[in-house]
Amino acid sequence: MNHDHGYKLLFSHPEMVADLLRGFVREDWIKHLDFSTLEKINGSYVSDDLRERHDDVIWRIRWRKDQAGETESDWLYIYLLLEFQSTVDWFMAVRIMTYVGLLYQDLIRSESIGTDKRLPPILPVVLYNGEPRWQAPVNIANLIMPVPGGLERYRPQLHYLLLDEGNYSEHELTSLHNLAAALFRLENSHTPEDVQEVLQALITWLQSPEQSNLRRAFSIWIQRVYLRNRMPGIKFDEVQDLQEVHSMLSERVKEWTKDWKQQGIAEGLQEGLQKGLQEGLQEGLKKGRLEGEAEFLQYLLEQRFGSGAISEAVRKRIEAADTHTLQRWGKQILTAQTIEEVFEA
């Protein structure tokens, strides 16, 4: 199972979608939704063009009846686009406009909307878990060149809601106390202990019998996607429940801590040599321990200037440096002609 399919499995549960909206769409209109009406759109409902987007998920939800007398037939459609790639798609807004248009065409073709009716609103959500932070415009208008007055009104306007998982702090996610936030915390975890903490929260929250399928979905994703991606060299026992996953992790936490750190250094070396120390530290070490960063810098110095280039004085200076200083020196390795130039202010 790959990452895309694992997320699709999780977000096929209404509890996950409800918590995603409640926790991360911080707008007033959310309180007007009736979350008991969440309904997943059947794959046969959408066109072949949209079925090719097999890793995306489409839901709809009714608006609550308010004092203005809105009818129960009023729907909001949620297009959840799952984006798992190492680079940011600068033209994501163009893709979103295409998918929204296709969904509207499907609604019209299905004859669920009469010719005298307005189309329902669609909330496009991009759920992104890549390492580099998202910088692409979230409005297609910002991708189009400015035009003279008068022509401006023909420029399309379409926003999408970006949820960049790595952009949320641990404190922010922990304070939310919801399932989508727990998933983001797992993705951002740096140690097996972090994973155990989130697992314990999920076990506490998902105790009722009607949540058994969601518990099972989390168990499958953690075992078959998350842990295998984090520690590809380790074979995991197949277990059926979150409590069993938690117990398995507890029994092997020391072994995994060692493997986690070794894997971080190994990935950091590969990424660092290819893309520079800064990106290598972020991707491989995952903000790991200061000792690991110092070891990493010494390795790169030896690769660049030779194994005998690091004197005892240089070694002590590296060991005494903080993370910010190590990263600055790591960047200077790329342009320095001598090892002395690396340590220049």
JOJONOR-V276125 format. One record per pair of residues at least 6 apart in sequence whose ideal C-beta (glycine too) atoms are under 7 Angstrom apart, sorted by sequence separation. I is the first residue (numbers start at 1). J is the second residue. D is the distance in whole Angstrom. If there is no record, write none. Layout:
<<I & J & D> <I & J & D>>
This chain:
<<10 & 16 & 5> <11 & 17 & 6> <107 & 113 & 5> <113 & 119 & 6> <128 & 134 & 6> <137 & 143 & 6> <189 & 195 & 5> <239 & 245 & 6> <336 & 342 & 5> <63 & 70 & 6> <65 & 72 & 7> <285 & 292 & 5> <302 & 309 & 7> <22 & 30 & 7> <43 & 51 & 6> <147 & 155 & 6> <173 & 181 & 4> <206 & 214 & 6> <271 & 279 & 6> <272 & 280 & 2> <285 & 293 & 6> <301 & 309 & 6> <302 & 310 & 6> <21 & 30 & 6> <186 & 195 & 6> <189 & 198 & 7> <206 & 215 & 5> <227 & 236 & 6> <239 & 248 & 6> <271 & 280 & 4> <272 & 281 & 7> <301 & 310 & 6> <332 & 341 & 7> <333 & 342 & 6> <62 & 72 & 6> <332 & 342 & 5> <63 & 74 & 5> <144 & 155 & 5> <173 & 184 & 5> <174 & 185 & 7> <237 & 248 & 6> <285 & 296 & 7> <46 & 58 & 7> <62 & 74 & 6> <107 & 119 & 7> <173 & 185 & 5> <186 & 198 & 5> <268 & 280 & 5> <271 & 283 & 5> <272 & 284 & 7> <281 & 293 & 6> <298 & 310 & 6> <62 & 75 & 6> <63 & 76 & 7> <185 & 198 & 5> <223 & 236 & 6> <268 & 281 & 6> <271 & 284 & 5> <329 & 342 & 5> <61 & 75 & 7> <141 & 155 & 6> <329 & 343 & 6> <60 & 75 & 5> <61 & 76 & 5> <104 & 119 & 6> <141 & 156 & 7> <170 & 185 & 7> <223 & 238 & 7> <268 & 283 & 7> <269 & 284 & 7> <281 & 296 & 7> <60 & 76 & 7> <140 & 156 & 5> <141 & 157 & 5> <168 & 184 & 6> <182 & 198 & 5> <202 & 218 & 6> <223 & 239 & 7> <267 & 283 & 6> <268 & 284 & 2> <18 & 35 & 5> <41 & 58 & 4> <60 & 77 & 5> <61 & 78 & 7> <267 & 284 & 4> <268 & 285 & 5> <41 & 59 & 7> <60 & 78 & 7> <81 & 99 & 7> <139 & 157 & 7> <140 & 158 & 5> <170 & 188 & 7> <40 & 59 & 5> <41 & 60 & 6> <58 & 77 & 7> <59 & 78 & 5> <103 & 122 & 6> <139 & 158 & 7> <165 & 184 & 5> <182 & 201 & 6> <265 & 284 & 7> <18 & 38 & 6> <39 & 59 & 7> <58 & 78 & 7> <79 & 99 & 6> <139 & 159 & 5> <182 & 202 & 6> <219 & 239 & 7> <264 & 284 & 5> <265 & 285 & 7> <277 & 297 & 7> <298 & 318 & 6> <17 & 38 & 6> <38 & 59 & 6> <39 & 60 & 5> <58 & 79 & 6> <79 & 100 & 7> <138 & 159 & 6> <219 & 240 & 7> <264 & 285 & 5> <297 & 318 & 6> <100 & 122 & 5> <138 & 160 & 6> <165 & 187 & 5> <166 & 188 & 6> <219 & 241 & 6> <223 & 245 & 7> <264 & 286 & 6> <38 & 61 & 5> <56 & 79 & 7> <57 & 80 & 4> <165 & 188 & 7> <219 & 242 & 5> <222 & 245 & 6> <277 & 300 & 6> <14 & 38 & 4> <37 & 61 & 6> <56 & 80 & 6> <79 & 103 & 6> <100 & 124 & 6> <138 & 162 & 5> <218 & 242 & 6> <264 & 288 & 5> <272 & 296 & 7> <294 & 318 & 5> <37 & 62 & 4> <56 & 81 & 5> <231 & 256 & 7> <234 & 259 & 6> <294 & 319 & 6> <35 & 61 & 7> <56 & 82 & 6> <77 & 103 & 7> <179 & 205 & 7> <215 & 241 & 6> <219 & 245 & 6> <317 & 343 & 7> <34 & 61 & 7> <55 & 82 & 5> <215 & 242 & 5> <261 & 288 & 6> <265 & 292 & 6> <269 & 296 & 7> <12 & 40 & 6> <33 & 61 & 5> <34 & 62 & 5> <96 & 124 & 5> <134 & 162 & 6> <231 & 259 & 5> <264 & 292 & 7> <268 & 296 & 5> <272 & 300 & 6> <34 & 63 & 7> <231 & 260 & 7> <297 & 326 & 5> <304 & 333 & 6> <33 & 63 & 6> <34 & 64 & 5> <134 & 164 & 5> <265 & 295 & 7> <269 & 299 & 6> <293 & 323 & 6> <300 & 330 & 7> <309 & 339 & 5> <32 & 63 & 6> <33 & 64 & 7> <133 & 164 & 6> <261 & 292 & 6> <265 & 296 & 6> <32 & 64 & 5> <231 & 263 & 6> <294 & 326 & 6> <297 & 329 & 6> <301 & 333 & 7> <133 & 166 & 7> <290 & 323 & 6> <293 & 326 & 5> <297 & 330 & 6> <300 & 333 & 6> <32 & 66 & 7> <92 & 126 & 6> <126 & 160 & 5> <128 & 162 & 7> <133 & 167 & 6> <305 & 339 & 5> <125 & 160 & 7> <128 & 163 & 7> <131 & 166 & 7> <124 & 160 & 4> <125 & 161 & 5> <126 & 162 & 5> <127 & 163 & 5> <128 & 164 & 5> <129 & 165 & 5> <206 & 242 & 7> <124 & 161 & 7> <126 & 163 & 7> <128 & 165 & 7> <129 & 166 & 7> <123 & 161 & 6> <125 & 163 & 6> <301 & 339 & 6> <203 & 242 & 5> <186 & 226 & 6> <202 & 242 & 6> <203 & 243 & 6> <301 & 342 & 7> <17 & 59 & 5> <88 & 130 & 7> <33 & 76 & 7> <77 & 120 & 6> <79 & 122 & 6> <81 & 124 & 7> <83 & 126 & 6> <97 & 140 & 5> <199 & 242 & 6> <203 & 246 & 6> <76 & 120 & 6> <81 & 125 & 7> <83 & 127 & 7> <86 & 130 & 6> <88 & 132 & 6> <92 & 136 & 5> <93 & 137 & 6> <12 & 57 & 7> <58 & 103 & 7> <75 & 120 & 5> <76 & 121 & 5> <77 & 122 & 4> <78 & 123 & 5> <79 & 124 & 5> <80 & 125 & 5> <81 & 126 & 5> <82 & 127 & 5> <83 & 128 & 5> <84 & 129 & 6> <85 & 130 & 6> <86 & 131 & 7> <87 & 132 & 7> <93 & 138 & 7> <11 & 57 & 5> <53 & 99 & 7> <79 & 125 & 7> <81 & 127 & 7> <88 & 134 & 5> <90 & 136 & 5> <93 & 139 & 6> <94 & 140 & 6> <199 & 245 & 6> <200 & 246 & 6> <281 & 327 & 6> <8 & 55 & 6> <76 & 123 & 6> <78 & 125 & 7> <80 & 127 & 6> <88 & 135 & 6> <89 & 136 & 6> <93 & 140 & 4> <199 & 246 & 5> <88 & 136 & 5> <8 & 57 & 6> <50 & 99 & 7> <94 & 143 & 7> <278 & 327 & 6> <281 & 330 & 7> <5 & 55 & 7> <93 & 143 & 6> <196 & 246 & 6> <199 & 249 & 7> <277 & 327 & 7> <4 & 55 & 4> <50 & 102 & 5> <91 & 143 & 7> <278 & 330 & 6> <49 & 102 & 5> <50 & 103 & 7> <196 & 249 & 6> <277 & 330 & 3> <278 & 331 & 6> <195 & 249 & 6> <196 & 250 & 7> <277 & 331 & 6> <47 & 102 & 6> <276 & 331 & 7> <50 & 106 & 7> <277 & 333 & 6> <192 & 249 & 6> <47 & 105 & 7> <100 & 158 & 7> <129 & 187 & 5> <276 & 334 & 6> <47 & 106 & 5> <97 & 156 & 7> <46 & 106 & 5> <17 & 78 & 7> <45 & 106 & 7> <97 & 158 & 5> <192 & 253 & 5> <96 & 158 & 7> <96 & 160 & 5> <192 & 256 & 5> <93 & 158 & 7> <192 & 257 & 6> <191 & 257 & 7> <93 & 160 & 6> <192 & 260 & 6> <11 & 80 & 6> <191 & 260 & 6> <8 & 82 & 7> <7 & 82 & 5> <4 & 82 & 6> <4 & 84 & 6> <3 & 84 & 5> <190 & 286 & 5> <190 & 287 & 6> <190 & 288 & 7> <25 & 161 & 7> <24 & 163 & 5> <131 & 282 & 6> <131 & 283 & 5> <23 & 176 & 5> <23 & 178 & 5> <22 & 178 & 7> <24 & 180 & 7> <23 & 180 & 6> <23 & 181 & 5> <19 & 178 & 4> <19 & 179 & 4> <20 & 180 & 4> <19 & 180 & 4> <16 & 179 & 5> <15 & 179 & 6> <16 & 180 & 6> <10 & 183 & 7> <15 & 214 & 6> <13 & 213 & 7> <13 & 214 & 5> <13 & 217 & 6> <10 & 217 & 5> <9 & 217 & 5> <10 & 218 & 7> <9 & 220 & 7> <10 & 221 & 6> <9 & 221 & 6> <6 & 221 & 4> <6 & 224 & 7> <6 & 225 & 4> <3 & 225 & 6> <1 & 224 & 5> <1 & 225 & 6>>
